[in-house]
């Protein structure tokens, strides 16, 4: 059952591949720190702490998916919606680091877990959010659909990140198609659960304090800025 759990334990992927992804994770997180500084303000800094604490708490709650198999929220799409992709990846990485210290995911596999859940999951989630919020209404309903879809897809893609790592350096003799199919099937169900949690959470925040939702600020500002530029150009032409 270890290959079904999203957290990778020590020894499932060999040392060279684990080290390679650890280096990749460090480089990617350094980029997140540099890019995230531009986003940090009086609203985003405390929100980031709350998001990390919330993800840590909900990841502690495992729920049954199949007989003998349990899953938990990953949080990448949720973090991307609330605090953006750069800070979101850092929030999830912080949670994974703390969990690894308590043997929830191996320390030698930390780079693998960060790559899948913090980097890949958050990036895919944010790309979907960016696309969906350009076509869906920026209303609580549109935000709920966006969070739900982005969560499902990001969780499944993150699970396939493990499949790639297992293909590169898996230490057990399990057929790759079976691993991929099992991971995709189970994490689709996990993604549905995560989507419901993410949709409920972001809609609740958006109804009370829409200014605290990064995705709404980011994608509401773009049309306004474009309108301002168009108006300025028209005025200059007149």
N, C-alpha and C positions, 0 to 999 in steps of 0.2 A: 504493500500500500504506500510505500514511501514515494513512489513516482507519481502518485496522485496528489500528494500534498503540495501546495504552492511553495511553501518554504522548503528549500533544498537542504538536506542534512549533510554533514561531513561524510566524504567518501563516496557519494553517489556519482560525482563527476571527478575525474582524476586531477592530480595536483597541477600539471602544466596548464590545462584548460581553465581550472579555477583561478590560477595566477594571472592568466591572460585577461580574464574578465574582471579580475580585481583591478588591474591596471586601467582597463577601459572605464570602469566605474569611477575611479579616482579622477581621471581626466575629464569625464563628462560632468562630474559633480563640481570640479573646479570651474568649468564653463558656466554651470548653473549659478554658482556663487557670484561670478563676475556679472552675468546678465541679470541676476536677481536683485543686485544692489540698485539698479535703475528703477525697479518696481517698488521697492520698500518705501513706505511712507507711514504716517501716523495711524492709518487704518489697517494697512496690510501687515505690519509687524505683529501687533497683538493677534490678528486674525490667524496668522501663520501658526502661532503657538496653540491657539484653540483647535485648529485643524489637525495638527500633529497629535494633540491629546485625544481628540475625538477618534482619529484613526487607530491610535494605540488601544483605546478602550473597546472599540467595536471589533478589532481583530482578536481580542481575547475571547469573544463570543463565537464559538464554533457551532455550526448547525448541521444536522444530518443531511446528506445529499443522496447517498445510496447506502445500502447495508454495509457497514464497516468503513464508510467514507464520510468525512466531514469537511466542511469548507468554511472560509471566513472572508470578510471584506478585504480587498486589497487597497482601495482608496485612491488610486491614481487619478481616475476621472473626476472624482469628487474634489480632490485637492486642486486639480487643474481649473475647475470651474470657480472655486472659491478664492484661490490665491494665485492662479496663473501657473504656467508650466514650469518655470525655473524654480520658484519658491515651493511649488507643489512637489517637485521631485526631491527637493531637500527635506521637506517635511516627512515624506514616506521613507526616505533613506535614514533619517534620524530614528524613526520608529523601528525600522529593521535592525539598525545597529544595537539599539537597546534590547530588542528581543533576542538577538544573537548572544548577548551577554548572559541571558537566562536560558540558553539552550533551545530557543525556539528558532530553528535554522542554525546551521553550523557556522562557526567563525571562519573556517576556511572556505565556506561557500557564500560568504557575505557578498562578495563581488558579483556572484551569479544571481543572488536574490535581489540585490539592488538593481542590476541590469534589467531583470525581468519586471519586477513590480514597481520600482521607483522611476526608472528611466523609460523603459519601453511602454509600460502601462500608462504612465502620465503623458508621454508624448503622443501616443495613439489617441488617448482620451481627449487631449486638447485639440488635436487636428480635427477630430470629429465634432467637437464643440464649436470650433471655428467655422466649420462648414455648415453645420445644422443651424446655428444662430444667424446665418446669413439668409436662410430661406424660411425658417420658422419665426413666428411672432415672438418678440421679446417680452412675453407675458409669463406668469407663473406656469400656465399650461405648456407653453413652448419650452420653457426651461426644464420642466419635468420630463418631457419627451426627450430632450437633448441629454439630460443626465442619465436617463434610463438606457438609451441606445449606446451612448458613449461608454457607460460602465460595462455593459455586456461585451461589446467588441474589445475593449481594452483588456478585460480579464482573459478572454479567449486568446488574444494575441500574446499576452504575457505568458500564458501557459505554453504556447508554441515556442516562445523563447527558450523555455526549458528543454523542449524537444531538440532544438538546434544544439544546445549545450550537451545534451545527452548523446546526440549523434557524434559530436566532436570528441567527447571524452567520457562516455558512460562506463561505469565499472561493472555493470551487470549485463547478462546476456538476454535482454528482452528485445523482441522484434520492434523495430522503429515504427512501422505503421500502426501496430497495436498501441504503443505508447502515445503516439500522436492522436489517435482516435479517442483513446481513453481520456487523455488530458483535455481535448476539445469538448467532448461530451459532458464530462463532469463540470468543467469550468463554464460551460454555457449555463448550466443550472446555478452555479455559484454566481455567475454574472447577473442572472435575473434577480437573485436575492440582493446583490449589491446595488443593482439598478433601482430597486424599490427603496432601499435605504438612502441612496444618493439623491433620488428625486424628491423624497420627503424632506431631506435635510436642506437642500438648496432652495426649495420652494418656501420652506419655513423662514429661512434667512432672508430670502428675497421679499417676502411679504412684510417683514418687520423693518429690515435695513437693506434695501436694494443696493445702496452705495457700497456695501461690504462684499458684494459678489463681483469678483474680478471680471468674469466673463461678460456680465451686463455692462459694466463700465467700459470695457475694452471694445465691445461690438456695438454699443450705442453711440460711443464717441466718434467712431469712424464716419458714419453717414453725416453727422453734424459737422465734422471738420470738412468733409467734401462739399457740403452745402455752402459753408462759409467761404471756401476757396472759389466756388463758382460765382457766388454773389460778388466777391471782391473783383474777380475778373470782369464781370459784367459792368460793374461800376467804373472800372478803369477804362473799358472800351467806350463807355458813354462819355 
